[in-house]
Amino acid sequence: MFAKYLDIHPEIIEAIKNQKPVVALESTIISHGMPFPQNVETAKKTEQIIRENGAIPATIAVIEGRIKVGLTDEQLQAVGNSKDILKMSRRDFAFVLAKKINGATTVAATMLIAEMAGIKIFVTGGIGGVHRDAQETFDISADLTELGKTNVAVVCAGAKSILDLGATLEYLETQGVPVIGYQTDELPAFYTQQSGFRLVHRADSPEEIAEMLKIKWDLNLAGGVVIANPIPREFAMDYNYISLSIEDALERAKDLGIRGKETTPYLLSEIKRKTHGKSLEANIHLVYNNAKLGAELACAFMKLK
């Protein structure tokens, strides 16, 4: 039914048909997560890293009302250089497709499309979660509910550290979503390797994670898995320094009345300003690190099929 709305790049069709490893990539990180031209440069290098590690990249977006699984260089440039592309989640699909406009896919939207296309492994920077003061605002990312029902594994550097990380872990537990620390017992907090929150599950190799994924889905335990992959130590930021920068950015956002889906792009931009660009460098390198693990995991998972 949904195939008539979906355009899958021929290379990806061929890979899926021949059971070759494919890794999905989101487009909001390109359109809203980083400034131009670093966003496009990062997207291209991320695809390259996935290829170098044995898998096929599938960057996902909506272009003129068509769902695209695998973007051309021209489409990637258009997403990265667009000033008004919609940041879209599950709720926005019918609107974006009916209006025939462009949409950059969030973690939730990318998971949904990846599952439609038959792709099981997805790489991003950090997942969304429960925002601070959510008990008053009810601001909880749709990423978390999507993880509870969509059978895609998400490789990330934990949840974005601008969030309430403890509440995010609690919400994921309620949704039945395993959070697996890759070579760590602690939830990484995007810019830093530590958060203060201990994880229940740990795996030390892509093969070990792949076996967990296969068993979960063989048992028809619906929903995704979060693979929390810490930012490499050499690119990690000082925990106290970044925490202070985040607190300052949150206060400024509150003063300006910024809320909802505009919150995360604003906070990332403000933190980049406060850290003199160091947070952007950290963001870029954690994505590269996730791309490598995602490709290795996709290869390991395909060997079990």
N, C-alpha and C positions, 0 to 999 in steps of 0.2 A: 504493500500500500504506500509506504513512505518513499519507495524507490524513485517515484516520479518527481520528487522534490530534491533528489540527491545527485550531485555530479561527482563521481570518484575519478581521480586522475588515473589514466591507463596504467601507469607504473604500479600504482597501489592495487588496482584491480588484479593485475598479473601476480603481484606478491601474495595477496590474500588467496587467490585461486591455487597457487602453488605452495601454500602454507609456509611462506617466508615471513620472518619477523617484521612487524610494522609498529611504529610508535606514533601515537597521536600527539599533536601540539596545539595549544590554544592560540587565539589571536588577540585577546584583550591585553595580554602582556606586551604585545607589539603596539597596539593603538592607544592604550591608556596607562601602561605600566612604565614606559620609558620614553624619553624624548627622541625626536627624529634628529639625526640619522642613526644614532646608536641602536634604536629599536630594530631597524631593518638589518643592520650589520649583525646584531646579536641573533636575530632569527635565522639568518643565513648560516652563521657559524654553528648554531645549535643543530640545524639540519645536517651540516657537514660532520659534526661529531657523532651523530646517530649513524650516519653512513659508515664512518671510519670504524665503528664498533659493531658492524655487521647487520644493521637493521635499515628499514626504509622509513624516512620521516613523512608524516602526513599532517601538515599544518591545516587547521580547520577554520573556516569563516563563512559568512554568507555574503555573496556578491550579487547585487541587483536581484535580490529575492531568490537566489539559487544557493542551496547548501553545497559548499565546496569542500571536498576531502582531498587535500593536496593542492597547494597554490602555485601558480606560475610566478616567476620573478616580478612580472608586471603587477599581478594581483597583490603580491607581498608588499611591493612599493606603495600601492594604492591604500592598503590597510594602514601601513606605517605613517603615511603622509596625510591621511584624512583628518580634517578638522571637526567633522560632525558625524562620524560613524557611531552607530548605536552600540553601547555595551549591553549585550543581550544574554539573558538567562532563559530557563525553561518557559517562563510566562510570556516571553516576547516572540516566540517562533511564529505563531499565526499572523501577528501584526507585521513583522519584518518581511515574511514571505508574501503576504497579500499586498503589501505596499510596494514590493519589489525594490527594497532599499538595501543598503549595506549594513551588516552586523558583525561586530567582533565578539567572539564567543568566550564566555567566562568558563571557569572550571566546570560548573554544572552543565552548561550548554555543550561544551566540548565532550564531556562524558557521554551525554545523551546521543550525540552524533556519532561518536566513536563506536558505541554499541550498535547503532543502526548499521554501520559499515562493517561490523565484525572485527573491530580492533579492540584488544583487551588491555593494552598498556598505554598509559598517557603520562607525559612529562610536563610539569609546570614549575613555576618558581615556588609559590606557597599557596596553600588553600585558604579560602575565606573561612569565617567562623562566627563565633558569638562576639559581638562588639561590646566594648566596655559600656556599662550603664544599660545593658540590654533589658534589664528588669523594668526599666522605664520606657525605653524606646522600642522594644521588641525587634531590634535590628540584629537579625540572625541570617547569615548567608545561606542562600539556596544551595550552595555547594554541599552543605552538611546533609540536607534531606536527599539530594541526588545521590550522595555516597551511600545512603541507606537503602537504595533500591536499584541502582544501575551497576551492572556487572563489569566494572572497569577498575583496574588498579592504577592509583595515582602516585607517581613518584614526585616528591616535593621536599623542600627544606623545612618541613613542618608547616604550622600555620603562621600567617603574618604576625609579627610581634606587636603590631598596633592593636591586636585583639585581646580579649580575655581568654588566655590560653587554658586556664583551668576549666572554665565553663565550656569551652570548645571540646575539650577531651570528654567531659561529662555528657555533652550532647551526642558526640560520636558513639559513646558507649550505649546510650539509650537507643540509638539507631542500629546498634549491632555491628558497627564498623570497626574491624581490627585496625589498630595503629601499630605498625611494625617499625621499630627503630633499626636502621641499617648500621650495624657495627656500633650501636650506642644503646644505652639503657635509659637515656633521657630525651624528652621531646626537644628537638632543635627549634630555635625561635627565629627562623629566617636569617637575620643578619648574624646571629650568634649560634654557637654549638650548644649552649645551655639555656634552660628556661626555668629550672627548679622543679620541673614536673617529671616524675619517673614514669616510664612506660612499662606495661605488663609484658609485651612481646618484643623479642629481639631476634634478628637473623644476621648472619655474618657472611653470607654469599648470595649472589643472584639465584643460584640453583636452589638454595633453601627456601627463598621467597617463592620461587616458581612452584615448588612442591606444595607450599601452603595455599597458593591461589588455586591450583588444580583440585586439591582436596575440597576446598571451600565450595567451588562451583560444581564439582562432581556431586556434592551432597545437596545441591539445589539451595544453598544458603545465599539467598539473593542479596545483592548489594556489593559495593566496592570495598577496596582496601587502601589504606593510606600507608605508603612506604616513606618514612621520615628519614631523609638523607641529609646529615649535617653539612653545612657549608665547610669547605676545606679550611683548616686552621689558619693557613697563611692569608686567607681573604676575610676571615671572620673579624667582626668589629668588637671593640671592648664592650662588655655587657653593661656596665654602669653608664658609659658614655652614650650608647645608643638608647638606653632606657630613658635617660634624661631628655634626649632629643625628641623621643616619642611623646613623652609627657607634655613637653612644650608645644608640640604640634597638635596634640589632642585639645589642649586648652585653647589654642588659636582657632581650631576648627569649631569648637563650641561657641566661641565669641562671635564668629562669623556666621553662625547658623547653618553650617554645612552638615548635611546628613544624608542617609540613604546611600545609593550607589555612587554618589559623588565623593563619599568620604574617603575611600581607599586611594583613588588617584590623587586627591588633594594631599592626604597625609604623606604619601610616598614622595610627592614633589616637595613638600615642606621639609621633610626629613633630609632629602637630598640637598636642599639649600642650607640647612643647619649643619650638615656634616661636610659641607664644601665638596660635594660630589662623591665622597667615600662610600655612601650607602648605595649609589648607583653602581659603582664598581663591584661592590659585594654582591648586589643583585645579579649582575651579569655572570659572575663566576659561579654562583650557586646554581644558576640555570645550566651552565655548561656541565657542571658536576652531576646534576640530575639527568642530563641528556645521556651521559656516558652510562650511568647505572641503568637508566630506562632501556637503552639499547641492549645492554648485557642481559637484563631481565627478559626482554622480549625474545631474545635468542634462546635463553634457558627454558622459557615457558613453551616455545614452539617445539622444542625437542621432546617434551612430555606428551604432546598431542598424538 
